[in-house]
């Protein structure tokens, strides 16, 4: 019996891990959150958010992350800026405009500090490198 010819399988690279973040704007200011960990990121500023878990949509993950990190309920809106590649292409950051619901007030549950920044204050904090392209998009949203 002749052997079947071997099929060539091309393994595609794994899909990048999706990280979502929230641009929360109120009164012409955007919420910035100061990281407390890990040590290489501690003290830097970011938009709140986190990993999209298996089976979650970006929107559901972002709503969950805002509840966990800030103690608020939110409505997730439109994308802000392009995908930002992270971890040498192993992850991607997707940022969304987010509206706080029910008069909620964000609390620093997982961050060292929170700060509301006006357009002329965006450069007053050291942003994490991944958030810098998004910060560049903010003047149009804050004015």
C-alpha positions in Angstrom: 0.0 0.0 0.0 1.4 3.4 -1.0 1.9 6.0 1.7 -0.3 9.1 1.5 1.7 12.2 0.6 2.2 14.2 3.7 0.3 17.4 3.9 2.1 20.6 4.7 0.6 22.5 7.6 1.4 26.1 8.0 1.0 27.2 11.6 -0.3 30.7 11.7 0.9 33.0 14.4 -1.3 33.2 17.4 -3.7 36.2 17.5 -2.4 39.0 19.7 -3.9 39.4 23.2 -6.3 42.2 23.3 -6.0 44.9 26.0 -8.8 47.5 26.3 -8.6 50.9 27.9 -11.1 53.6 28.7 -10.9 57.3 27.9 -13.3 58.8 30.5 -14.1 62.4 29.8 -16.1 64.7 32.1 -16.3 68.5 32.1 -13.6 68.8 29.4 -11.1 66.7 31.4 -9.9 63.1 30.9 -9.2 60.6 33.8 -5.6 59.5 34.2 -4.6 56.7 36.5 -1.2 56.2 38.2 0.1 52.7 38.2 1.2 51.1 41.5 2.7 47.9 39.9 4.6 46.2 38.4 7.8 48.0 39.5 8.8 49.0 35.9 5.5 50.8 35.4 4.9 52.1 38.9 4.5 55.9 39.0 3.6 56.0 35.3 0.1 57.1 34.1 -2.4 55.2 32.0 -6.0 54.9 30.9 -7.8 52.3 33.0 -8.5 48.9 31.5 -7.1 45.4 31.1 -7.1 42.1 29.3 -10.1 40.8 27.3 -10.8 37.4 28.7 -11.9 34.4 26.5 -15.5 34.8 25.5 -15.7 38.5 26.3 -16.3 41.3 23.9 -14.0 44.4 24.1 -17.0 46.3 25.5 -17.9 43.8 28.2 -14.2 43.5 29.3 -13.9 47.3 29.5 -17.1 47.6 31.6 -15.8 44.8 33.9 -12.4 46.5 34.2 -13.9 49.9 35.0 -16.0 48.3 37.8 -13.0 46.4 39.2 -10.4 49.2 39.0 -12.6 52.3 39.6 -15.9 51.1 41.2 -18.0 52.6 38.4 -20.6 51.4 35.9 -19.9 52.6 32.3 -21.3 52.7 28.8 -18.6 52.0 26.2 -18.7 54.2 23.1 -16.6 54.7 20.0 -13.0 53.7 19.5 -10.3 56.4 20.2 -7.3 56.2 18.0 -5.8 53.1 16.2 -4.8 49.8 17.6 -1.5 50.2 19.5 0.9 47.2 19.2 2.3 45.9 22.5 4.8 43.3 23.6 6.5 43.0 20.2 3.2 42.2 18.5 2.0 39.7 21.0 -0.7 42.1 22.3 -2.7 45.1 21.0 -4.2 48.0 22.9 -7.7 49.1 21.9 -9.0 52.3 23.5 -12.7 53.4 23.7 -14.5 56.5 24.8 -16.4 55.6 28.0 -19.3 57.4 29.8 -19.7 57.0 33.5 -23.3 55.9 34.4 -25.5 56.7 37.5 -23.5 59.7 38.6 -20.6 57.3 39.6 -17.3 58.8 40.9 -14.2 56.9 40.0 -12.1 55.6 43.0 -8.5 54.5 42.9 -9.2 50.9 43.8 -6.1 49.5 42.0 -4.1 52.6 41.2 -1.9 54.9 43.4 -3.8 58.0 42.3 -6.3 59.4 39.9 -6.1 62.8 38.2 -8.5 64.7 35.9 -6.5 66.4 33.2 -7.5 69.3 31.0 -6.1 69.6 27.5 -3.3 71.9 28.7 -2.3 69.4 31.4 -2.0 66.2 29.2 1.8 66.5 29.3 2.0 67.1 33.1 2.2 63.3 33.9 4.6 60.6 32.6 2.4 58.4 30.5 3.1 54.7 29.8 4.5 54.5 26.3 1.5 52.5 25.0 -0.8 55.3 26.0 1.2 58.2 24.3 -0.5 57.7 20.9 -3.9 57.9 22.5 -3.0 61.0 24.4 -2.2 62.6 21.0 -5.8 62.0 20.0 -7.3 63.7 23.1 -7.1 67.4 22.2 -9.9 66.9 19.6 -12.1 65.2 22.2 -11.4 67.7 25.0 -12.2 70.9 23.1 
